[in-house]
Amino acid sequence: MITLLDYGAGNVRSVINALEGLGASVKLVEGPDDIASAESLVFPGVGNFRSMMGILDGKGFIAPLKEYIKSGRPFFGICLGLQALFEESEEAPGIKGLGIFKGKVRRFPRGLSCPHIGWNGIIIRKPSRIFHGLDGNEKFYFVHSYFIEPEDKDLVLTETDYGIRYASSVQKGNLVATQFHPEKSGEKGLRILRNFLENQKESIPPLVLQKTRLAKRIIACLDVRSNDQGDLVVTKGDQYDVREKGEVRNLGKPVELAARYYKEGADEITFLNITGFRDFPLKDMPMLEVLKRTSREVFVPLTIGGGIRDYTDKDGRFYSALQVAAEYFRSGADKVSIGSDAVLIVEEYLKTGKATGESSIELISMVYGNQAVVISVDPRRVYVSSPKDTSHPCIETKFPGPNGERYCWYQCTIKGGREGRDVDAITLSKVCEELGAGEILLNCIDRDGTNMGFDIELIKSVKEAVNIPVIASSGAGCPEHFVEVFKETDVEAALAAGIFHRKEVEIAEVKRVLMENGIETRPI
Ligand code: 1PR
């Protein structure tokens, strides 16, 4: 019996699914007594240090949690559940952590793309039972902007390199806490949880890496909508047109395809509910069901987009974007992606020059953390003869327009490309970063479904304008296109849909070609 401390700020569904999948019974903490009486406690933390400590305090969990840990019973902390063990965090000056261990939680230095999102390695500093069956060469999924700095170096179980070298997990007796997410780290991560559950005694001194490297992520994207018969299907457009001979293209079932990509080595799965702009997702329950079912089988990060915005139904009942996102997180999403609403928020911001503090981007990132908010950008090229012909940031392009125009800017669209707005992709990305977004999913309508390769000019200009990770999307036609995007730009991830759905290229093949070209990926 595992007791799980869910304080209500993120996706604990995948931790529950992982533990149950390994045969454990999971009991959720409802009151302080559940902590006091626990036999084995798992504390997955996500979001913001201030809001986490506030909730723990408000629920009267701090004292029993400290008591529990001091008693020496088994404890597994994940992410913020590791950071909480220390005295304080730069994320929330003046707020005390649990103070089990001496030391602070610091922010990654400027100049690094932040949050640190993706699969990185570990340098194992002492033998541990939780690595039983692993060889130390594995990569695990990280997503955080802050890292621990323990005073007692003997605590450090592993270290990881991301600009600096930092402690990525600690162990003391029965207490283990990791900055990475074992529940999101595929089979290797599940192995760590199993070792914890089985109280594995044997501890093998593993291979020790000299240095770890963040892998470039390969993401499989599933555009989902109902077809004309009312079935939820994975579809795929050509420049966002998903109909062929009048019918919505049907490329498979969402849960089955996601499970296939997980097994084939996708580092992340993205679902885009592409009619979310007109169908309210909380009424469109099949999508929530898809997430719930997928998160029972898929143990890599899941992003969901479509329809994340405020909504008033026909009876006048108001739902906030935060409520919509909360429902997605509860159903198993790790991140939500915001498309149309982001464009409208940025338009408003540019008009007034001020953040409202009330937008979906601000509210969701405040509660769930920046890393949980992805902005999905749907831009299209607008050609001009000279930069003077537009007020938007413009690039000189190698691919001239229909009338030989040598310049273009990238116009953002809403409602799945149906409506162009007077905002460009660079400005949109910068403002969204300022408002709290943690990642940019950069599509390109001109390239979508064309197999012509990523729009390097677009991707480069957006990546250079922001400090948050960028996912390149649209146009992948062969493994070499992934090599090109990672060599020509600094993006952290690349996403594709059509080539994977049509089985033209396998994820393993993409990774093999990337490795041959010296580009780090997560071994499958
Ligand atoms: O506006 O917040 O409701 O979100 C709607 C979401 O749905 C947005 O993220 C938007 O990108 C997406 N979307 C809307 N309509 C379409 C469509 O195709 N008609 N899909 C659509 C966007 C683009 C990609 C695609 C890549 C890779 N899909 O994500 O997967 O272009 O494709 P490829 O590798 O085959 O070239 P909101």
Residues whose N, C-alpha, C, O or C-beta is under 5 A from the ligand:
A	BS01	1PR	C221 D223 G237 Y240 D241 L272 N273 I274 G276 F277 G305 G306 G307 I308 S337 I338 G339 S340 D341 S376 D378 K415 G416 N443 R447 D448 G449 T450 S473 S474 G475 A476 L495 A496 A497 G498 I499
